[in-house]
Amino acid sequence: MIETHVSDWSGSKWYDFYDPKIKIDADKAIVNLTAALSEGMMNSTLPLVRKNQKWQILKQEPLF
């Protein structure tokens, strides 16, 4: 996730992730991170689930 450009998957012009933290419990995980945009910083929590050996974001609404 650190190596991913947020604009690649969010469709926005976020510049970077800061301080990502992940808590994994079997096939579920929670990621807490801060994303930076020219207007400021925003915190977000992303619930993930592992299916077929890949992590998928569960949140359907806009991330930020």
PDB file of N, CA, C, O and CB in Angstrom:
ATOM      1  N   MET A   1       0.826  -1.190   0.000  1.00  0.00           N
ATOM      2  CA  MET A   1       0.000   0.000   0.000  1.00  0.00           C
ATOM      3  C   MET A   1       0.867   1.249   0.000  1.00  0.00           C
ATOM      4  O   MET A   1       0.512   2.245  -0.630  1.00  0.00           O
ATOM      5  CB  MET A   1      -0.938   0.001   1.203  1.00  0.00           C
ATOM      6  N   ILE A   2       1.990   1.213   0.690  1.00  0.00           N
ATOM      7  CA  ILE A   2       2.880   2.366   0.728  1.00  0.00           C
ATOM      8  C   ILE A   2       3.394   2.699  -0.665  1.00  0.00           C
ATOM      9  O   ILE A   2       3.587   3.870  -0.989  1.00  0.00           O
ATOM     10  CB  ILE A   2       4.050   2.107   1.675  1.00  0.00           C
ATOM     11  N   GLU A   3       3.618   1.678  -1.496  1.00  0.00           N
ATOM     12  CA  GLU A   3       4.169   1.887  -2.831  1.00  0.00           C
ATOM     13  C   GLU A   3       3.105   2.294  -3.850  1.00  0.00           C
ATOM     14  O   GLU A   3       3.438   2.616  -4.991  1.00  0.00           O
ATOM     15  CB  GLU A   3       4.865   0.632  -3.297  1.00  0.00           C
ATOM     16  N   THR A   4       1.842   2.283  -3.458  1.00  0.00           N
ATOM     17  CA  THR A   4       0.747   2.622  -4.362  1.00  0.00           C
ATOM     18  C   THR A   4       0.504   4.125  -4.365  1.00  0.00           C
ATOM     19  O   THR A   4       0.499   4.751  -3.306  1.00  0.00           O
ATOM     20  CB  THR A   4      -0.535   1.876  -3.964  1.00  0.00           C
ATOM     21  N   HIS A   5       0.305   4.702  -5.527  1.00  0.00           N
ATOM     22  CA  HIS A   5      -0.107   6.103  -5.620  1.00  0.00           C
ATOM     23  C   HIS A   5      -1.609   6.140  -5.387  1.00  0.00           C
ATOM     24  O   HIS A   5      -2.358   5.449  -6.078  1.00  0.00           O
ATOM     25  CB  HIS A   5       0.278   6.743  -7.016  1.00  0.00           C
ATOM     26  N   VAL A   6      -2.053   6.923  -4.438  1.00  0.00           N
ATOM     27  CA  VAL A   6      -3.471   6.964  -4.095  1.00  0.00           C
ATOM     28  C   VAL A   6      -4.315   7.288  -5.308  1.00  0.00           C
ATOM     29  O   VAL A   6      -5.405   6.736  -5.457  1.00  0.00           O
ATOM     30  CB  VAL A   6      -3.727   7.983  -2.995  1.00  0.00           C
ATOM     31  N   SER A   7      -3.846   8.168  -6.180  1.00  0.00           N
ATOM     32  CA  SER A   7      -4.636   8.548  -7.351  1.00  0.00           C
ATOM     33  C   SER A   7      -4.852   7.368  -8.286  1.00  0.00           C
ATOM     34  O   SER A   7      -5.764   7.404  -9.112  1.00  0.00           O
ATOM     35  CB  SER A   7      -3.955   9.686  -8.101  1.00  0.00           C
ATOM     36  N   ASP A   8      -4.032   6.315  -8.177  1.00  0.00           N
ATOM     37  CA  ASP A   8      -4.215   5.133  -9.015  1.00  0.00           C
ATOM     38  C   ASP A   8      -5.518   4.410  -8.704  1.00  0.00           C
ATOM     39  O   ASP A   8      -6.120   3.815  -9.598  1.00  0.00           O
ATOM     40  CB  ASP A   8      -3.048   4.184  -8.838  1.00  0.00           C
ATOM     41  N   TRP A   9      -5.966   4.452  -7.438  1.00  0.00           N
ATOM     42  CA  TRP A   9      -7.157   3.697  -7.086  1.00  0.00           C
ATOM     43  C   TRP A   9      -8.271   4.517  -6.470  1.00  0.00           C
ATOM     44  O   TRP A   9      -9.370   3.999  -6.271  1.00  0.00           O
ATOM     45  CB  TRP A   9      -6.791   2.627  -6.160  1.00  0.00           C
ATOM     46  N   SER A  10      -8.029   5.743  -6.173  1.00  0.00           N
ATOM     47  CA  SER A  10      -9.096   6.550  -5.578  1.00  0.00           C
ATOM     48  C   SER A  10      -9.730   7.510  -6.576  1.00  0.00           C
ATOM     49  O   SER A  10     -10.790   8.076  -6.305  1.00  0.00           O
ATOM     50  CB  SER A  10      -8.556   7.330  -4.403  1.00  0.00           C
ATOM     51  N   GLY A  11      -9.088   7.698  -7.731  1.00  0.00           N
ATOM     52  CA  GLY A  11      -9.622   8.620  -8.720  1.00  0.00           C
ATOM     53  C   GLY A  11      -9.469  10.072  -8.325  1.00  0.00           C
ATOM     54  O   GLY A  11     -10.111  10.940  -8.915  1.00  0.00           O
ATOM     55  N   SER A  12      -8.643  10.353  -7.350  1.00  0.00           N
ATOM     56  CA  SER A  12      -8.454  11.729  -6.905  1.00  0.00           C
ATOM     57  C   SER A  12      -6.991  12.117  -7.047  1.00  0.00           C
ATOM     58  O   SER A  12      -6.171  11.337  -7.531  1.00  0.00           O
ATOM     59  CB  SER A  12      -8.923  11.907  -5.446  1.00  0.00           C
ATOM     60  N   LYS A  13      -6.677  13.330  -6.620  1.00  0.00           N
ATOM     61  CA  LYS A  13      -5.309  13.820  -6.734  1.00  0.00           C
ATOM     62  C   LYS A  13      -4.640  13.900  -5.380  1.00  0.00           C
ATOM     63  O   LYS A  13      -3.958  14.878  -5.073  1.00  0.00           O
ATOM     64  CB  LYS A  13      -5.285  15.179  -7.403  1.00  0.00           C
ATOM     65  N   TRP A  14      -4.831  12.884  -4.578  1.00  0.00           N
ATOM     66  CA  TRP A  14      -4.129  12.801  -3.300  1.00  0.00           C
ATOM     67  C   TRP A  14      -2.660  12.603  -3.602  1.00  0.00           C
ATOM     68  O   TRP A  14      -2.299  11.943  -4.577  1.00  0.00           O
ATOM     69  CB  TRP A  14      -4.687  11.643  -2.400  1.00  0.00           C
ATOM     70  N   TYR A  15      -1.823  13.171  -2.769  1.00  0.00           N
ATOM     71  CA  TYR A  15      -0.396  13.132  -3.049  1.00  0.00           C
ATOM     72  C   TYR A  15       0.343  11.985  -2.398  1.00  0.00           C
ATOM     73  O   TYR A  15       1.283  11.453  -2.988  1.00  0.00           O
ATOM     74  CB  TYR A  15       0.216  14.392  -2.622  1.00  0.00           C
ATOM     75  N   ASP A  16      -0.054  11.582  -1.190  1.00  0.00           N
ATOM     76  CA  ASP A  16       0.733  10.554  -0.529  1.00  0.00           C
ATOM     77  C   ASP A  16      -0.010   9.983   0.672  1.00  0.00           C
ATOM     78  O   ASP A  16      -0.940  10.598   1.193  1.00  0.00           O
ATOM     79  CB  ASP A  16       2.082  11.116  -0.097  1.00  0.00           C
ATOM     80  N   PHE A  17       0.416   8.791   1.106  1.00  0.00           N
ATOM     81  CA  PHE A  17      -0.025   8.185   2.357  1.00  0.00           C
ATOM     82  C   PHE A  17       0.994   8.511   3.428  1.00  0.00           C
ATOM     83  O   PHE A  17       2.188   8.621   3.149  1.00  0.00           O
ATOM     84  CB  PHE A  17      -0.211   6.646   2.211  1.00  0.00           C
ATOM     85  N   TYR A  18       0.524   8.664   4.647  1.00  0.00           N
ATOM     86  CA  TYR A  18       1.422   8.854   5.780  1.00  0.00           C
ATOM     87  C   TYR A  18       0.999   7.933   6.910  1.00  0.00           C
ATOM     88  O   TYR A  18      -0.191   7.719   7.140  1.00  0.00           O
ATOM     89  CB  TYR A  18       1.429  10.330   6.246  1.00  0.00           C
ATOM     90  N   ASP A  19       1.963   7.403   7.597  1.00  0.00           N
ATOM     91  CA  ASP A  19       1.768   6.657   8.827  1.00  0.00           C
ATOM     92  C   ASP A  19       0.737   5.526   8.704  1.00  0.00           C
ATOM     93  O   ASP A  19      -0.143   5.425   9.558  1.00  0.00           O
ATOM     94  CB  ASP A  19       1.351   7.598   9.912  1.00  0.00           C
ATOM     95  N   PRO A  20       0.814   4.672   7.673  1.00  0.00           N
ATOM     96  CA  PRO A  20      -0.153   3.568   7.587  1.00  0.00           C
ATOM     97  C   PRO A  20       0.120   2.529   8.673  1.00  0.00           C
ATOM     98  O   PRO A  20       1.269   2.180   8.946  1.00  0.00           O
ATOM     99  CB  PRO A  20      -0.099   2.905   6.189  1.00  0.00           C
ATOM    100  N   LYS A  21      -0.948   2.047   9.278  1.00  0.00           N
ATOM    101  CA  LYS A  21      -0.852   0.989  10.285  1.00  0.00           C
ATOM    102  C   LYS A  21      -1.902  -0.059   9.938  1.00  0.00           C
ATOM    103  O   LYS A  21      -3.031   0.277   9.579  1.00  0.00           O
ATOM    104  CB  LYS A  21      -1.058   1.552  11.750  1.00  0.00           C
ATOM    105  N   ILE A  22      -1.523  -1.334  10.049  1.00  0.00           N
ATOM    106  CA  ILE A  22      -2.450  -2.415   9.709  1.00  0.00           C
ATOM    107  C   ILE A  22      -2.540  -3.391  10.873  1.00  0.00           C
ATOM    108  O   ILE A  22      -1.538  -3.734  11.501  1.00  0.00           O
ATOM    109  CB  ILE A  22      -2.001  -3.148   8.417  1.00  0.00           C
ATOM    110  N   LYS A  23      -3.759  -3.826  11.142  1.00  0.00           N
ATOM    111  CA  LYS A  23      -4.001  -4.852  12.151  1.00  0.00           C
ATOM    112  C   LYS A  23      -4.668  -6.020  11.438  1.00  0.00           C
ATOM    113  O   LYS A  23      -5.777  -5.890  10.919  1.00  0.00           O
ATOM    114  CB  LYS A  23      -4.891  -4.310  13.343  1.00  0.00           C
ATOM    115  N   ILE A  24      -3.982  -7.168  11.415  1.00  0.00           N
ATOM    116  CA  ILE A  24      -4.475  -8.346  10.698  1.00  0.00           C
ATOM    117  C   ILE A  24      -4.988  -9.362  11.700  1.00  0.00           C
ATOM    118  O   ILE A  24      -4.335  -9.654  12.702  1.00  0.00           O
ATOM    119  CB  ILE A  24      -3.365  -8.969   9.810  1.00  0.00           C
ATOM    120  N   ASP A  25      -6.168  -9.895  11.416  1.00  0.00           N
ATOM    121  CA  ASP A  25      -6.775 -10.945  12.218  1.00  0.00           C
ATOM    122  C   ASP A  25      -7.321 -11.996  11.253  1.00  0.00           C
ATOM    123  O   ASP A  25      -8.438 -11.871  10.750  1.00  0.00           O
ATOM    124  CB  ASP A  25      -7.907 -10.377  13.157  1.00  0.00           C
ATOM    125  N   ALA A  26      -6.512 -13.041  11.002  1.00  0.00           N
ATOM    126  CA  ALA A  26      -6.863 -14.107  10.053  1.00  0.00           C
ATOM    127  C   ALA A  26      -7.048 -13.506   8.655  1.00  0.00           C
ATOM    128  O   ALA A  26      -6.099 -12.963   8.089  1.00  0.00           O
ATOM    129  CB  ALA A  26      -8.163 -14.855  10.507  1.00  0.00           C
ATOM    130  N   ASP A  27      -8.255 -13.598   8.095  1.00  0.00           N
ATOM    131  CA  ASP A  27      -8.497 -13.094   6.739  1.00  0.00           C
ATOM    132  C   ASP A  27      -9.160 -11.720   6.719  1.00  0.00           C
ATOM    133  O   ASP A  27      -9.717 -11.310   5.701  1.00  0.00           O
ATOM    134  CB  ASP A  27      -9.358 -14.072   5.979  1.00  0.00           C
ATOM    135  N   LYS A  28      -9.098 -11.011   7.844  1.00  0.00           N
ATOM    136  CA  LYS A  28      -9.635  -9.648   7.917  1.00  0.00           C
ATOM    137  C   LYS A  28      -8.533  -8.726   8.398  1.00  0.00           C
ATOM    138  O   LYS A  28      -7.623  -9.144   9.114  1.00  0.00           O
ATOM    139  CB  LYS A  28     -10.878  -9.570   8.862  1.00  0.00           C
ATOM    140  N   ALA A  29      -8.622  -7.470   8.000  1.00  0.00           N
ATOM    141  CA  ALA A  29      -7.632  -6.486   8.430  1.00  0.00           C
ATOM    142  C   ALA A  29      -8.265  -5.103   8.447  1.00  0.00           C
ATOM    143  O   ALA A  29      -9.246  -4.834   7.753  1.00  0.00           O
ATOM    144  CB  ALA A  29      -6.389  -6.507   7.502  1.00  0.00           C
ATOM    145  N   ILE A  30      -7.679  -4.240   9.255  1.00  0.00           N
ATOM    146  CA  ILE A  30      -8.071  -2.829   9.316  1.00  0.00           C
ATOM    147  C   ILE A  30      -6.807  -2.012   9.070  1.00  0.00           C
ATOM    148  O   ILE A  30      -5.784  -2.226   9.720  1.00  0.00           O
ATOM    149  CB  ILE A  30      -8.746  -2.457  10.710  1.00  0.00           C
ATOM    150  N   VAL A  31      -6.887  -1.076   8.128  1.00  0.00           N
ATOM    151  CA  VAL A  31      -5.769  -0.184   7.840  1.00  0.00           C
ATOM    152  C   VAL A  31      -6.170   1.226   8.255  1.00  0.00           C
ATOM    153  O   VAL A  31      -7.207   1.732   7.825  1.00  0.00           O
ATOM    154  CB  VAL A  31      -5.369  -0.236   6.325  1.00  0.00           C
ATOM    155  N   ASN A  32      -5.364   1.849   9.074  1.00  0.00           N
ATOM    156  CA  ASN A  32      -5.539   3.256   9.446  1.00  0.00           C
ATOM    157  C   ASN A  32      -4.413   4.030   8.790  1.00  0.00           C
ATOM    158  O   ASN A  32      -3.248   3.649   8.904  1.00  0.00           O
ATOM    159  CB  ASN A  32      -5.541   3.461  11.014  1.00  0.00           C
ATOM    160  N   LEU A  33      -4.748   5.114   8.102  1.00  0.00           N
ATOM    161  CA  LEU A  33      -3.726   5.907   7.437  1.00  0.00           C
ATOM    162  C   LEU A  33      -4.170   7.347   7.314  1.00  0.00           C
ATOM    163  O   LEU A  33      -5.330   7.686   7.551  1.00  0.00           O
ATOM    164  CB  LEU A  33      -3.406   5.335   6.063  1.00  0.00           C
ATOM    165  N   THR A  34      -3.224   8.183   6.940  1.00  0.00           N
ATOM    166  CA  THR A  34      -3.482   9.586   6.660  1.00  0.00           C
ATOM    167  C   THR A  34      -3.092   9.824   5.208  1.00  0.00           C
ATOM    168  O   THR A  34      -2.035   9.378   4.763  1.00  0.00           O
ATOM    169  CB  THR A  34      -2.691  10.536   7.640  1.00  0.00           C
ATOM    170  N   ALA A  35      -3.939  10.521   4.476  1.00  0.00           N
ATOM    171  CA  ALA A  35      -3.640  10.874   3.085  1.00  0.00           C
ATOM    172  C   ALA A  35      -3.512  12.393   2.997  1.00  0.00           C
ATOM    173  O   ALA A  35      -4.234  13.132   3.667  1.00  0.00           O
ATOM    174  CB  ALA A  35      -4.753  10.341   2.103  1.00  0.00           C
ATOM    175  N   ALA A  36      -2.587  12.838   2.164  1.00  0.00           N
ATOM    176  CA  ALA A  36      -2.311  14.277   2.054  1.00  0.00           C
ATOM    177  C   ALA A  36      -2.784  14.818   0.711  1.00  0.00           C
ATOM    178  O   ALA A  36      -2.579  14.197  -0.332  1.00  0.00           O
ATOM    179  CB  ALA A  36      -0.808  14.556   2.234  1.00  0.00           C
ATOM    180  N   LEU A  37      -3.411  15.968   0.754  1.00  0.00           N
ATOM    181  CA  LEU A  37      -3.850  16.702  -0.426  1.00  0.00           C
ATOM    182  C   LEU A  37      -3.425  18.141  -0.194  1.00  0.00           C
ATOM    183  O   LEU A  37      -3.142  18.533   0.938  1.00  0.00           O
ATOM    184  CB  LEU A  37      -5.418  16.575  -0.673  1.00  0.00           C
ATOM    185  N   SER A  38      -3.380  18.909  -1.236  1.00  0.00           N
ATOM    186  CA  SER A  38      -2.938  20.288  -1.067  1.00  0.00           C
ATOM    187  C   SER A  38      -3.794  21.052  -0.054  1.00  0.00           C
ATOM    188  O   SER A  38      -3.305  21.985   0.582  1.00  0.00           O
ATOM    189  CB  SER A  38      -2.963  21.004  -2.403  1.00  0.00           C
ATOM    190  N   GLU A  39      -5.078  20.663   0.104  1.00  0.00           N
ATOM    191  CA  GLU A  39      -5.954  21.342   1.057  1.00  0.00           C
ATOM    192  C   GLU A  39      -5.734  20.886   2.492  1.00  0.00           C
ATOM    193  O   GLU A  39      -6.215  21.542   3.416  1.00  0.00           O
ATOM    194  CB  GLU A  39      -7.390  21.119   0.677  1.00  0.00           C
ATOM    195  N   GLY A  40      -5.029  19.791   2.707  1.00  0.00           N
ATOM    196  CA  GLY A  40      -4.794  19.325   4.068  1.00  0.00           C
ATOM    197  C   GLY A  40      -4.632  17.822   4.150  1.00  0.00           C
ATOM    198  O   GLY A  40      -4.440  17.139   3.144  1.00  0.00           O
ATOM    199  N   MET A  41      -4.713  17.327   5.367  1.00  0.00           N
ATOM    200  CA  MET A  41      -4.541  15.905   5.642  1.00  0.00           C
ATOM    201  C   MET A  41      -5.877  15.317   6.097  1.00  0.00           C
ATOM    202  O   MET A  41      -6.658  15.990   6.770  1.00  0.00           O
ATOM    203  CB  MET A  41      -3.438  15.675   6.719  1.00  0.00           C
ATOM    204  N   MET A  42      -6.139  14.054   5.728  1.00  0.00           N
ATOM    205  CA  MET A  42      -7.353  13.372   6.144  1.00  0.00           C
ATOM    206  C   MET A  42      -7.008  11.983   6.646  1.00  0.00           C
ATOM    207  O   MET A  42      -6.204  11.275   6.039  1.00  0.00           O
ATOM    208  CB  MET A  42      -8.367  13.296   4.989  1.00  0.00           C
ATOM    209  N   ASN A  43      -7.621  11.595   7.762  1.00  0.00           N
ATOM    210  CA  ASN A  43      -7.456  10.243   8.293  1.00  0.00           C
ATOM    211  C   ASN A  43      -8.533   9.348   7.708  1.00  0.00           C
ATOM    212  O   ASN A  43      -9.653   9.793   7.457  1.00  0.00           O
ATOM    213  CB  ASN A  43      -7.518  10.235   9.847  1.00  0.00           C
ATOM    214  N   SER A  44      -8.192   8.086   7.492  1.00  0.00           N
ATOM    215  CA  SER A  44      -9.158   7.146   6.967  1.00  0.00           C
ATOM    216  C   SER A  44      -8.891   5.761   7.541  1.00  0.00           C
ATOM    217  O   SER A  44      -7.754   5.414   7.860  1.00  0.00           O
ATOM    218  CB  SER A  44      -9.112   7.119   5.433  1.00  0.00           C
ATOM    219  N   THR A  45      -9.943   4.987   7.664  1.00  0.00           N
ATOM    220  CA  THR A  45      -9.855   3.598   8.094  1.00  0.00           C
ATOM    221  C   THR A  45     -10.425   2.736   6.976  1.00  0.00           C
ATOM    222  O   THR A  45     -11.544   2.965   6.516  1.00  0.00           O
ATOM    223  CB  THR A  45     -10.618   3.360   9.447  1.00  0.00           C
ATOM    224  N   LEU A  46      -9.654   1.747   6.542  1.00  0.00           N
ATOM    225  CA  LEU A  46     -10.075   0.874   5.453  1.00  0.00           C
ATOM    226  C   LEU A  46     -10.212  -0.560   5.949  1.00  0.00           C
ATOM    227  O   LEU A  46      -9.220  -1.162   6.359  1.00  0.00           O
ATOM    228  CB  LEU A  46      -9.078   0.944   4.285  1.00  0.00           C
ATOM    229  N   PRO A  47     -11.424  -1.119   5.922  1.00  0.00           N
ATOM    230  CA  PRO A  47     -11.564  -2.527   6.268  1.00  0.00           C
ATOM    231  C   PRO A  47     -11.181  -3.379   5.044  1.00  0.00           C
ATOM    232  O   PRO A  47     -11.590  -3.085   3.921  1.00  0.00           O
ATOM    233  CB  PRO A  47     -13.027  -2.842   6.743  1.00  0.00           C
ATOM    234  N   LEU A  48     -10.402  -4.421   5.277  1.00  0.00           N
ATOM    235  CA  LEU A  48      -9.966  -5.308   4.203  1.00  0.00           C
ATOM    236  C   LEU A  48     -10.371  -6.743   4.517  1.00  0.00           C
ATOM    237  O   LEU A  48     -10.538  -7.119   5.677  1.00  0.00           O
ATOM    238  CB  LEU A  48      -8.440  -5.210   3.998  1.00  0.00           C
ATOM    239  N   VAL A  49     -10.526  -7.537   3.459  1.00  0.00           N
ATOM    240  CA  VAL A  49     -10.766  -8.967   3.593  1.00  0.00           C
ATOM    241  C   VAL A  49      -9.883  -9.678   2.567  1.00  0.00           C
ATOM    242  O   VAL A  49      -9.689  -9.187   1.455  1.00  0.00           O
ATOM    243  CB  VAL A  49     -12.291  -9.320   3.388  1.00  0.00           C
ATOM    244  N   ARG A  50      -9.351 -10.840   2.952  1.00  0.00           N
ATOM    245  CA  ARG A  50      -8.504 -11.596   2.034  1.00  0.00           C
ATOM    246  C   ARG A  50      -9.348 -12.663   1.353  1.00  0.00           C
ATOM    247  O   ARG A  50      -9.951 -13.513   2.008  1.00  0.00           O
ATOM    248  CB  ARG A  50      -7.296 -12.237   2.779  1.00  0.00           C
ATOM    249  N   LYS A  51      -9.380 -12.602   0.013  1.00  0.00           N
ATOM    250  CA  LYS A  51     -10.080 -13.590  -0.803  1.00  0.00           C
ATOM    251  C   LYS A  51      -9.140 -14.045  -1.906  1.00  0.00           C
ATOM    252  O   LYS A  51      -8.551 -13.217  -2.601  1.00  0.00           O
ATOM    253  CB  LYS A  51     -11.405 -13.008  -1.396  1.00  0.00           C
ATOM    254  N   ASN A  52      -8.996 -15.336  -2.071  1.00  0.00           N
ATOM    255  CA  ASN A  52      -8.114 -15.898  -3.104  1.00  0.00           C
ATOM    256  C   ASN A  52      -6.700 -15.342  -3.007  1.00  0.00           C
ATOM    257  O   ASN A  52      -6.082 -15.017  -4.021  1.00  0.00           O
ATOM    258  CB  ASN A  52      -8.681 -15.617  -4.493  1.00  0.00           C
ATOM    259  N   GLN A  53      -6.190 -15.233  -1.776  1.00  0.00           N
ATOM    260  CA  GLN A  53      -4.828 -14.771  -1.503  1.00  0.00           C
ATOM    261  C   GLN A  53      -4.580 -13.304  -1.872  1.00  0.00           C
ATOM    262  O   GLN A  53      -3.427 -12.893  -2.002  1.00  0.00           O
ATOM    263  CB  GLN A  53      -3.855 -15.634  -2.247  1.00  0.00           C
ATOM    264  N   LYS A  54      -5.642 -12.511  -2.041  1.00  0.00           N
ATOM    265  CA  LYS A  54      -5.508 -11.078  -2.319  1.00  0.00           C
ATOM    266  C   LYS A  54      -6.351 -10.298  -1.324  1.00  0.00           C
ATOM    267  O   LYS A  54      -7.441 -10.725  -0.945  1.00  0.00           O
ATOM    268  CB  LYS A  54      -5.933 -10.745  -3.780  1.00  0.00           C
ATOM    269  N   TRP A  55      -5.829  -9.141  -0.904  1.00  0.00           N
ATOM    270  CA  TRP A  55      -6.565  -8.275   0.006  1.00  0.00           C
ATOM    271  C   TRP A  55      -7.478  -7.356  -0.793  1.00  0.00           C
ATOM    272  O   TRP A  55      -7.055  -6.751  -1.777  1.00  0.00           O
ATOM    273  CB  TRP A  55      -5.600  -7.454   0.887  1.00  0.00           C
ATOM    274  N   GLN A  56      -8.735  -7.256  -0.363  1.00  0.00           N
ATOM    275  CA  GLN A  56      -9.715  -6.401  -1.032  1.00  0.00           C
ATOM    276  C   GLN A  56     -10.281  -5.402  -0.034  1.00  0.00           C
ATOM    277  O   GLN A  56     -10.546  -5.744   1.119  1.00  0.00           O
ATOM    278  CB  GLN A  56     -10.851  -7.246  -1.664  1.00  0.00           C
ATOM    279  N   ILE A  57     -10.464  -4.176  -0.481  1.00  0.00           N
ATOM    280  CA  ILE A  57     -11.074  -3.139   0.357  1.00  0.00           C
ATOM    281  C   ILE A  57     -12.574  -3.377   0.404  1.00  0.00           C
ATOM    282  O   ILE A  57     -13.203  -3.564  -0.637  1.00  0.00           O
ATOM    283  CB  ILE A  57     -10.755  -1.705  -0.183  1.00  0.00           C
ATOM    284  N   LEU A  58     -13.150  -3.372   1.588  1.00  0.00           N
ATOM    285  CA  LEU A  58     -14.580  -3.624   1.742  1.00  0.00           C
ATOM    286  C   LEU A  58     -15.424  -2.369   1.611  1.00  0.00           C
ATOM    287  O   LEU A  58     -16.604  -2.453   1.272  1.00  0.00           O
ATOM    288  CB  LEU A  58     -14.844  -4.260   3.070  1.00  0.00           C
ATOM    289  N   LYS A  59     -14.844  -1.220   1.870  1.00  0.00           N
ATOM    290  CA  LYS A  59     -15.596   0.029   1.879  1.00  0.00           C
ATOM    291  C   LYS A  59     -16.065   0.374   0.460  1.00  0.00           C
ATOM    292  O   LYS A  59     -15.267   0.352  -0.477  1.00  0.00           O
ATOM    293  CB  LYS A  59     -14.734   1.176   2.462  1.00  0.00           C
ATOM    294  N   GLN A  60     -17.337   0.687   0.300  1.00  0.00           N
ATOM    295  CA  GLN A  60     -17.908   0.977  -1.011  1.00  0.00           C
ATOM    296  C   GLN A  60     -18.023   2.473  -1.295  1.00  0.00           C
ATOM    297  O   GLN A  60     -17.913   2.890  -2.448  1.00  0.00           O
ATOM    298  CB  GLN A  60     -19.265   0.340  -1.123  1.00  0.00           C
ATOM    299  N   GLU A  61     -18.242   3.282  -0.265  1.00  0.00           N
ATOM    300  CA  GLU A  61     -18.353   4.724  -0.484  1.00  0.00           C
ATOM    301  C   GLU A  61     -16.978   5.330  -0.726  1.00  0.00           C
ATOM    302  O   GLU A  61     -15.972   4.654  -0.513  1.00  0.00           O
ATOM    303  CB  GLU A  61     -19.033   5.407   0.717  1.00  0.00           C
ATOM    304  N   PRO A  62     -16.904   6.575  -1.161  1.00  0.00           N
ATOM    305  CA  PRO A  62     -15.598   7.199  -1.388  1.00  0.00           C
ATOM    306  C   PRO A  62     -14.701   7.080  -0.155  1.00  0.00           C
ATOM    307  O   PRO A  62     -15.167   7.214   0.977  1.00  0.00           O
ATOM    308  CB  PRO A  62     -15.773   8.674  -1.767  1.00  0.00           C
ATOM    309  N   LEU A  63     -13.437   6.834  -0.381  1.00  0.00           N
ATOM    310  CA  LEU A  63     -12.508   6.595   0.718  1.00  0.00           C
ATOM    311  C   LEU A  63     -12.172   7.857   1.482  1.00  0.00           C
ATOM    312  O   LEU A  63     -11.968   7.809   2.694  1.00  0.00           O
ATOM    313  CB  LEU A  63     -11.247   5.975   0.199  1.00  0.00           C
ATOM    314  N   PHE A  64     -12.111   9.004   0.783  1.00  0.00           N
ATOM    315  CA  PHE A  64     -11.693  10.244   1.429  1.00  0.00           C
ATOM    316  C   PHE A  64     -12.631  11.353   1.062  1.00  0.00           C
ATOM    317  O   PHE A  64     -12.451  12.486   1.507  1.00  0.00           O
ATOM    318  CB  PHE A  64     -10.266  10.612   1.048  1.00  0.00           C
TER     319      PHE A  64
END
